[in-house]
């Protein structure tokens, strides 16, 4: 991804939608696991998930689930 906000550049594509779905279920589950811990240790993936959530699900009232 490098320094781009989305995989292919400045605008999200269907690839971003697919990746977000996978990352969401790997990183934001409500139970501890090594995958959750590792995924949330990578700041570029965390900000990517936050950016996708903010763009498409800004009205979602629930908190972002992260292992603390």
C-alpha positions in Angstrom: 0.0 0.0 0.0 2.9 2.3 0.7 1.9 5.9 1.3 -1.3 5.7 -0.8 -4.6 5.9 1.1 -6.1 3.0 -0.8 -4.5 0.0 -2.6 -4.7 1.5 -6.1 -4.2 5.1 -5.2 -6.4 8.0 -4.1 -9.8 6.4 -4.5 -11.1 3.0 -3.2 -11.8 0.2 -5.6 -13.5 -3.2 -5.3 -10.2 -4.6 -4.2 -10.3 -2.3 -1.2 -13.8 -3.5 -0.4 -12.6 -7.1 -0.4 -9.5 -6.3 1.6 -11.4 -4.3 4.2 -13.9 -7.2 4.7 -11.0 -9.6 5.3 -9.1 -7.3 7.6 -12.2 -6.3 9.5 -12.8 -10.0 10.4 -9.1 -10.6 11.1 -8.4 -7.5 13.2 -11.6 -6.4 14.8 -13.0 -9.4 16.5 -14.1 -9.2 20.1 -11.7 -11.9 21.4 -7.9 -12.0 21.8 -5.8 -13.8 19.3 -2.3 -13.6 17.8 -3.8 -12.4 14.5 -5.7 -9.6 16.2 -2.7 -8.5 18.1 -0.4 -8.6 15.0 -2.8 -6.8 12.7 -3.5 -4.1 15.2 0.3 -3.6 15.7 0.6 -2.5 12.0 -0.4 1.2 12.0 -0.9 1.3 8.2 -3.6 -1.5 8.5 -5.2 0.2 11.4 -5.5 3.6 9.7 -6.6 1.8 6.5 -9.5 0.1 8.3 -10.4 3.4 10.1 -10.4 5.2 6.8 -12.6 2.7 5.1 -15.0 2.6 8.1 -15.1 6.4 8.2 -15.8 6.6 4.5 -18.5 4.0 4.2 -19.8 3.4 7.7 -19.6 6.8 9.4 -23.1 6.4 10.8 -22.3 3.1 12.5 -22.8 3.7 16.2 -20.6 0.8 17.5 -17.0 1.3 18.6 -14.1 -0.1 16.6 -13.1 -3.3 18.3 -9.4 -3.7 19.1 -7.4 -5.8 21.4 -5.9 -3.6 24.2 
